[in-house]
Amino acid sequence: MRLGCSALQGIGTRSVSSYVEFDGRGRVSAPKVQRMTYDVAVIGGGIVGLSFAMHLAERFSRLQVLVLEKEAGVARHQTGHNSGVIHSGVYYKPGSLKARLCVAGAREMAEFCSQHEIPHEVCGKLIVAVDADEVPRLEELHARGVANGLQGLRLLSHDEMREIEPHAGGVRALYVPSTGITDYAAVASKYAEIAVERGVRLMTNAGVFGFQRSANEVAIRTRAGDFSARYVVNCAGLYSDRVARMAGDDPGMTIVPFRGEYYDLAPARQNLVRNLIYPVPDPRYPFLGVHFTRRIHGKVDAGPNAVLAFRREGYRWRDFDLRETMETFMDAGFRAMARQHWKNGLVEFRLSLRKREFVRSCQRLVPEVRMEDMTPGDSGVRAQAVARDGALVDDFRFVQRERFLHVLNVPSPAATASLPIGREILKMVPAEIAGQE
């Protein structure tokens, strides 16, 4: 697809002398453009930033919208390293943004994938209580899911759950029929394609390194040149707090990167898991624990753990950045969190360093899994916001400042909820920006 100059003329344009090309697979050319002022600039080409840009261009078609992505294509980090699960919303506190947007988002995601022929399946999952001590928490999850409006939840006996997952261990389970699987990189690429069709300019290789505010606009310094916008939406994910500080705004929290590592189940043993098998989560943490997931393209994996990454985009143990590591360790919120949760942190490191420990955690859910069935697989990094008192920020968090909106905490289930999150951000765009139409 090619959009010439005429497709980009409109309100807010000062000058333009080029075009962009999008090939439908997340790759966009980085054209040379002369300085112009956009109405809205979005920092970050992940699934949330692209959803917002797509919704904005649909609702206010005459606005000039720019998306700036530092990588060579969209969805290269949290979105592209996602497990692909369409979460139901069963876990989240009733009334929270997470609960409301996830439940709505799960339905919309299945509809969007169906409409655009993106591979997906609403296959359901089991949340398994491995012993009697976990049963009360399982029952609490059931009550929470009902409060959040989920349909079809069922508490199952041991025999009933074995009818769904014949190899699952445990004593009881909660069946969640609305959980599904998809390919979020493909979803994000479709968002990008639709956004560009609606006139959004998408710039890759355009990492932001500075801002300069004036009375009417913000100058944005990037590796692809300088741009101006009347309003900036920060959807930078793992770097969202740093972008906020770069803009001169205090985010009130720090993003701490937690790497989640997976093992792949050998093809000959994939029959041990039909769909998804999860443990009862520890309510103290936003992580769901090691679980089994059938991916949309066929393989079955187990994970993730949750280990501190020594680089914000540290997908492997050898990925290390001294500046970023020291930035994390020197943060007061991180130190407060570490004092509270260091024992659990050691458990997670053992799961990472000792395969036998990891497999044992898997055997709590599927006892027949063996060491030789598991081979190291992919990994992802979760951007977890930590408050100054060390609290793990649980709900989605948005911070509005003059000419900026900072999207600071949108971890899982952000991919599931990306369509309603995009509309939620749209509501926060000031009337004087959005009201030009």
Secondary structure as UniProt FT lines:
FT   STRAND          2..3
FT   HELIX           5..8
FT   TURN            11..12
FT   STRAND          20..22
FT   STRAND          27..28
FT   STRAND          37..43
FT   HELIX           47..59
FT   TURN            61..62
FT   STRAND          65..68
FT   TURN            78..81
FT   STRAND          85..86
FT   TURN            94..95
FT   HELIX           97..115
FT   TURN            116..117
FT   STRAND          120..121
FT   STRAND          125..129
FT   HELIX           132..134
FT   HELIX           135..147
FT   TURN            148..149
FT   STRAND          154..157
FT   HELIX           158..164
FT   TURN            166..167
FT   STRAND          172..176
FT   TURN            177..178
FT   STRAND          180..182
FT   HELIX           184..197
FT   TURN            198..199
FT   STRAND          201..203
FT   STRAND          208..213
FT   STRAND          218..222
FT   TURN            223..224
FT   STRAND          225..234
FT   HELIX           237..239
FT   HELIX           240..246
FT   TURN            247..248
FT   STRAND          253..265
FT   HELIX           267..272
FT   STRAND          276..279
FT   TURN            283..284
FT   STRAND          291..294
FT   TURN            296..297
FT   STRAND          300..303
FT   STRAND          307..308
FT   TURN            312..313
FT   TURN            317..318
FT   HELIX           322..330
FT   HELIX           332..353
FT   HELIX           355..363
FT   TURN            364..365
FT   TURN            367..368
FT   HELIX           371..373
FT   STRAND          374..387
FT   TURN            388..389
FT   STRAND          397..401
FT   TURN            402..403
FT   STRAND          404..409
FT   TURN            412..417
FT   HELIX           418..428
FT   HELIX           431..434
FT   TURN            435..436
//
